[in-house]
Structure formats: C-alpha cells, structure tokens
C-alpha cells in the first residue's frame, strides 16, 4: 500500500507537538506544551460586534468568493503598520493574505524550493517550518543561536561553502528558544545574505508581544530586495481566524499569488472583513498592551518558579517577549525521558529533539508561558522541578 504515496511523505515529519497535545487534553495536566495564546486575550465581544457590522454593511459580498491577494483594506492596514512601526515603505501590492503564517511557509516552499536545495535554519528551529519545508525535500543545514541571535561567523562559513537557496529565521522571541536578535546581528545577517545572494524568510509572529526592552526593526528593513517577511494575527487577535500574510518584493508576488490560487483560491473573505472591521472600530494598541502586560507577568512567574523549584544546574533563556522560554537540563539527562516522568507529575512540555535537524537537543525543552494562569504556572513548575529532581536522584 505504501507505493501509492509520494516519496516526499516518507521524509516529512508529523507534528510532534500535535501528538503531545493529545496527551495533554486531560484537564488535570498542566500543559506548557502548546503554543497557545491565553483565551482571555481574544476580543470576543468586539468580534461579535464586528461580525454584525460586516453582515449589515457588506452582506452577500463578505460571503462571496474574493480575490486571491486578499481584502484590500486589510492589506493596506498591514502595509501602513510597517511604516508606523519601523518606517518601512511597503506597497499593499506586496501583501498576500494567507491562512495563518503556517500556510505562508508552505507557499515559500512551493515557490522557492526544488528537491535538494539548501535551506539554512537556526539551531534550534521552529518545528512548523521544518515540517512545512520538508515536503519540498530540501537539504537542511543549521547554525547555532547565541544569546543575541545566530552565530554570524559560522553562518558566514556555511554560506561560503556553496549557494544556500534560503535562510529561515525568527528574529523576535524565537520559537522555541525565546531568543531575540540584537540590532548588530540583524544588520550583520542582512550583509551576509546579500553577499551570498540567499533569500531570507523572516517569520515574525511574535514581534508585537515585546514586554521588555526596545522594539527593533525587521531584518527585512536592512535587506528588502530578497526578504520574504511573514506575519500573523493569530497572537494579537485570534488563532482561530487563521489570518496571516506574506510580504515580499514585487518580483516574487506573482509567483506567490499563483501558488496561493492553486492551493485554495483565497483566504476566507468573511474572516478578513471581520478583522478589518475590528481594526477600524477598536483600540488595537490598547488590546496589544494588555496582552504584553499579561505575558510579561506570566513569563516572570515562570522564571521565578524555575529559580525556586528547579535544581540550580538547570539553565533557561530569559525572553523579553513572545510566548516561550528554553530550558537546558544538566549533562547526562534526556528531556524525552523527563517528559515521561513529568506526565506522571501532571505537567507537560515539548522535548527539544524535534526542533533540531541534526539529531541534537536531547537535553533541551520548550516551555510555553502564555496559556496557563500564573497560579497554574507556579504549580506546574513545582511539579516539573520534582520530576527533574527524581531524574537527578535528588527528588
């Protein structure tokens, strides 16, 4: 029966996180596994009003087929926001609305990758991008992240070895590590990729979620001519609406549009109308500020609990925003083995192994702090500390 499948399916990994989430459906388990926003951040009442307004104002038009590129007012909003936040000049014609940024990653693979093309990833890298690109059978190379972004010296060596078709990066509060690139690393990355002629795919689903420090411009602002910039409303509005976008140079947009047409014709017109109405009528800045304050509290709660309940040999990143932090266990311990113990303690996380394409990361694990309440975070980290203690023979 296997002969009926395309060969690419044999090399495309299943989503390890989705499989773990099945385990964590038990409400008695405190889950730090998913990348879920907190449900109380969803603007339910405002969305209900926006739905009513859309049906009254646009009626059948909002329920009809629409253009592949997306609802023009929504694309104009995105382009204007790049100008307001970073002084970047973006034409709405450079924006394509997608079904979340995950579809945007798939379109990147469709448009840019042939089998065997070299793709440079961060180490660790976002699992969803590994999965999306794997369908197109590239050759992955990974470069380690330092505290302020990718190791530029090593990246320079990799690029000098031969043409890399593209590099995928998450410079703001990276998933899974929580690390952010410094301005120097952003400028240095742009310079290296320009010299090599490599396309940059810059994914920025978390950039609005900074709760400490100064916002920095996208790498795209230093390398606009060959950067595909991905964005999403999932973290600041609602993941269930499945609204993201591709922002790319004009010479690429025709190909992205054709690939999108072949995939699903267009993203839900109704969802786009509703979001555009919300953005017109509501205080987006105030909404995002409330999310930042909440996630800052959650992150600090988790960091303080780790210091209180976990062995001192455990190390973790200290994000300035986003939804995740990255924990590294002492030498000799396995995060996958810890997961089995932690589940018995009624707490879940994502072991680090699936975020690496080179088989490393056995001691690492990703913890999500956005979804659980501060009380559940405190309780869950205490359980996690007990599980680590049991592995180390001290619990």
Buried (B, 14 or more C-beta within 10 A) or exposed (E): EEEEEEEEEEEBEEEBBEEBBEEBEEEEBBBBBBBBBBEEBBBEEBBEBBBEBBBEEBEEEBBEEBBBBBBBBBBBBBBEBBEEEBEBEBEBEBBBBBBBBBBBBBBBBBBBBEEEBBBBBBBBBBBBBBBBBBBBBBEBBBBEBBEEBBBBEBBBEBBEEEEBBBBBBBBBBBBBBBBBBBEEBBBBBBBBBBEBEBBBBBBBBBBBBBBEEEEBBBBBBBBBEBBBBBBBBBBBBBBEBBBBBBBBBEEBBEBBBBBBEEBEEBBBBBBBBBBBBBBEEBEBEEBBEBBBEBBBBBBBBBBBBBEEBBBEEBBBBEBBBBBBBBBBBBEEBBBBEBBEBBBEBBBBBBBBBBBBBEEBBBBBBBBBBBBBBBEBBBBBBBBBBBBBBBBBEEE
